[in-house]
């Protein structure tokens, strides 16, 4: 299924500082693509409120009024950045993840702020950002709250295996070509057995490094030919994948990671590496649906 290139970009906002970078990113991306922006805020229903969260059922109307204020403020912020950008605001009521995923169904991209909650609050309220990235039918971009537009001319994509490479590289090369950016393709791996049990650990590392280089050479051939104007650099890193990607993407405009096809469990299709990258990256991260879920 191809996404309509005229479809809007959805930005989910909660009115806090963590949404500010997502709002700025969404405006610049919508302007870059020449499409409208749709702002979405989700207010809880009365049945969702509970004293343990600090709310009472009779406050539902106040929460919706607050949501309208959030959207009005966000719309003004958009106008301040780009007065001519078409913008629509939507106040949804219900569970945040489901409402945002539903709004993204008619979009080409959904943008959210980076998750900042920790501990008990994260456990009780749920990791909205990661859950949306794990369920949305279109690519999801997670943006740090302090993000500002600084063009580095460099993008990074992480490749785990040959099976996931094609849809992810299709998206990465498309995005790099749109921005005139260099593309850095990273394959990270860690030793699956303790070094102490290897008779020749240096040789083992060399063999794995060579295998990673061969993988990237194999999967990149098609896309180098299709996008000859995109400068490509490859990096085979021995280390934990999420850390390698976060470090490798410093001073970049975007980090792209893949999301496997949906599994039967809530988290089954958003792997541990992707979740760790969302928590740790200081640059925007685009989570791309893979396999049959991939969209343009």
C-alpha positions in Angstrom: 0.0 0.0 0.0 1.4 3.4 -1.0 0.7 6.4 1.1 -0.6 9.5 -0.7 2.2 12.0 -1.0 -0.4 14.7 -0.5 -1.5 13.3 2.9 -0.8 15.5 5.9 1.9 15.1 8.6 0.4 14.4 12.0 2.0 15.9 15.1 0.8 14.7 18.5 1.1 17.3 21.2 0.5 17.3 24.9 1.3 20.9 25.5 4.5 20.2 27.5 8.1 21.0 26.6 8.7 17.5 25.4 6.3 18.2 22.5 8.0 21.4 21.4 10.7 19.8 19.3 8.2 17.5 17.6 6.0 20.5 16.7 9.0 22.4 15.1 10.1 19.2 13.3 6.6 18.6 11.9 6.3 22.2 10.6 9.7 22.0 8.8 8.9 18.5 7.4 5.5 19.6 6.2 7.0 22.7 4.5 9.7 20.5 3.0 7.1 18.2 1.5 4.5 20.8 0.6 1.7 19.2 2.7 -0.6 20.2 5.5 0.0 19.7 9.2 -2.5 18.0 11.5 -2.1 18.7 15.2 -3.6 16.1 17.5 -4.2 16.2 21.3 -5.8 13.4 23.2 -7.9 14.1 26.3 -8.9 11.3 28.7 -12.5 10.3 29.0 -14.3 10.4 32.3 -14.1 6.7 32.6 -10.3 6.9 32.3 -9.8 9.3 35.2 -9.1 7.9 38.6 -7.9 9.4 41.9 -4.7 7.3 41.8 -3.7 9.5 38.8 -4.7 12.7 40.5 -7.9 13.1 38.6 -11.6 12.8 39.3 -14.3 11.8 36.8 -16.0 15.3 36.9 -12.8 16.8 35.5 -13.2 15.3 32.1 -14.7 18.5 30.7 -11.9 20.5 32.1 -9.4 18.2 30.5 -11.0 18.7 27.1 -11.0 22.5 27.7 -7.3 22.2 28.5 -6.9 20.2 25.3 -8.4 23.0 23.2 -6.0 25.4 24.8 -3.1 23.1 24.0 -4.2 23.0 20.4 -4.7 26.7 20.2 -1.2 27.4 21.5 0.3 24.8 19.2 -1.5 26.3 16.2 -0.1 29.8 17.1 3.4 28.3 17.4 3.0 26.8 13.9 1.9 30.2 12.6 4.9 31.9 14.2 7.2 29.5 12.3 5.3 29.4 9.0 2.3 31.7 8.6 1.3 30.1 5.3 1.4 26.5 6.2 -2.1 24.8 6.2 -2.8 23.5 9.7 -5.7 21.6 11.2 -6.2 20.7 14.9 -8.0 17.7 16.2 -9.1 17.1 19.8 -9.5 13.4 20.3 -10.9 11.7 23.4 -9.8 8.3 24.7 -6.7 6.3 25.0 -3.7 8.2 23.7 -2.0 5.4 21.7 -5.1 4.3 19.9 -6.2 7.8 19.1 -2.8 8.8 17.7 -2.5 5.6 15.7 -6.0 6.2 14.2 -5.1 9.8 13.3 -1.9 8.6 11.6 -3.8 6.1 9.4 -4.7 9.0 7.0 -1.2 10.6 7.2 2.1 10.0 5.6 4.1 10.5 8.8 3.4 10.8 12.5 5.7 12.9 14.8 5.9 12.7 18.6 8.1 14.1 21.4 10.7 11.9 22.9 9.5 10.0 26.0 10.8 11.6 29.1 8.8 10.0 31.9 10.6 7.5 34.2 9.9 5.0 36.9 6.3 4.6 38.3 4.8 7.4 36.1 6.0 5.6 33.0 4.7 2.3 34.3 1.2 3.6 35.2 0.7 5.8 32.1 2.4 3.6 29.6 5.2 4.5 27.1 3.0 6.4 24.6 5.8 7.3 22.2 7.2 3.7 21.9 3.7 2.2 21.7 2.7 4.6 18.8 6.0 3.8 17.0 5.2 0.1 17.4 1.7 0.3 16.0 1.4 3.1 13.5 0.9 2.0 9.9 3.2 4.8 8.7 6.7 5.8 9.7 7.0 7.5 13.1 9.5 10.2 14.0 10.4 10.7 17.6 12.0 14.1 18.3 13.8 15.4 21.4 12.0 18.3 23.1 14.9 20.7 22.5 15.3 20.0 18.8 16.0 22.9 16.5 16.5 23.0 12.7 20.2 22.6 12.1 21.1 21.0 8.7 24.1 18.7 9.2 23.7 17.1 5.7 24.1 13.6 7.2 21.6 10.8 8.0 22.2 7.4 9.6 20.4 4.1 9.1 20.9 0.9 11.1 20.8 -2.4 9.2 20.4 -5.6 11.2 20.1 -8.2 8.5 19.6 -8.8 4.8 15.9 -9.6 5.4 15.1 -6.2 6.8 17.4 -4.2 4.6 15.3 -3.5 1.5 12.3 -1.6 2.9 14.6 0.3 5.3 17.1 1.3 2.7 14.4 2.3 0.3 13.1 4.8 2.9 16.6 5.9 3.9 17.8 6.6 0.3 14.6 8.4 -0.5 15.0 10.6 2.6 18.7 11.3 1.9 17.9 12.2 -1.7 15.1 14.6 -0.6 17.5 16.4 1.7 20.7 16.2 -0.3 22.3 14.4 2.6 25.1 11.9 3.0 23.8 8.5 4.1 25.8 6.5 6.7 24.8 2.8 6.8 25.7 1.1 10.1 25.7 -2.6 10.9 26.5 -3.3 14.6 27.2 -6.6 16.2 28.4 -8.0 19.5 30.2 -11.3 20.3 27.6 -13.9 21.0 30.0 -15.8 23.3 32.3 -14.6 26.0 35.8 -13.6 24.8 37.4 -15.9 27.3 36.0 -19.0 25.7 37.4 -18.2 22.3 40.7 -19.8 21.2 41.4 -16.9 18.9 39.2 -13.9 19.7 41.0 -11.5 17.4 40.4 -13.8 14.4 36.7 -14.2 15.5 36.3 -10.4 15.5 37.9 -10.1 12.1 35.6 -12.8 10.6 32.5 -11.1 12.0 33.7 -7.7 10.8 34.2 -9.1 7.3 30.8 -10.7 7.4 29.2 -7.4 8.3 31.1 -5.6 5.5 29.9 -8.2 3.0 26.3 -7.8 4.2 26.4 -4.1 3.6 28.1 -4.5 0.3 25.4 -7.0 -0.8 22.3 -5.0 0.3 23.6 -1.6 -0.9 24.3 -2.4 -4.5 20.7 -1.9 -5.7 20.3 1.4 -3.9 23.6 2.8 -5.0 22.6 2.3 -8.6 19.1 3.7 -8.0 20.4 6.8 -6.2 23.8 7.6 -7.7 23.6 11.2 -6.3 23.5 10.0 -2.7 26.9 9.8 -1.0 27.2 6.6 1.0 29.5 5.7 3.9 29.4 2.3 5.6 30.3 1.4 9.2 30.7 -2.0 10.7 30.8 -1.7 14.5 31.6 -4.2 17.2 29.4 -3.4 20.1 25.9 -3.1 21.4 23.6 -2.1 18.5 21.6 0.7 20.2 24.7 2.3 21.7 26.5 2.1 18.3 23.6 3.8 16.5 23.1 6.5 19.1 26.8 7.4 19.1 27.1 7.0 15.3 24.1 9.4 14.7 25.6 12.3 16.7 25.7 15.5 14.5 23.2 13.9 12.1 19.8 15.1 10.9 18.0 11.8 11.3 18.5 8.2 12.5 16.4 5.5 10.8 15.7 2.1 12.4 13.3 -0.7 11.3 10.3 -2.2 12.9 9.4 -5.8 12.2 6.0 -6.9 11.2 3.4 -7.0 14.0 3.5 -9.9 16.4 0.8 -11.2 18.8 2.2 -9.3 21.8 2.1 -5.6 22.5 5.9 -5.1 22.2 6.7 -8.0 19.9 7.2 -5.9 16.8 9.2 -3.1 18.3 12.5 -4.6 19.3 14.7 -3.9 22.3 17.2 -2.0 20.1 14.6 0.3 18.7 13.2 1.0 22.1 16.7 1.8 23.5 17.4 4.1 20.6 14.2 6.0 21.2 15.2 6.5 24.8 18.8 7.5 24.1 19.0 9.4 20.8 19.6 13.1 20.8 18.6 13.4 17.2 15.2 12.6 15.6 14.6 8.9 15.1 12.4 7.6 12.3 10.9 4.1 13.0 10.1 2.5 9.6 7.6 -0.4 9.3 9.2 -3.3 7.6 8.1 -6.2 5.4 4.4 -6.1 4.4 3.8 -3.1 6.6 6.2 -0.8 4.8 4.7 2.4 3.3 6.1 5.0 1.1 
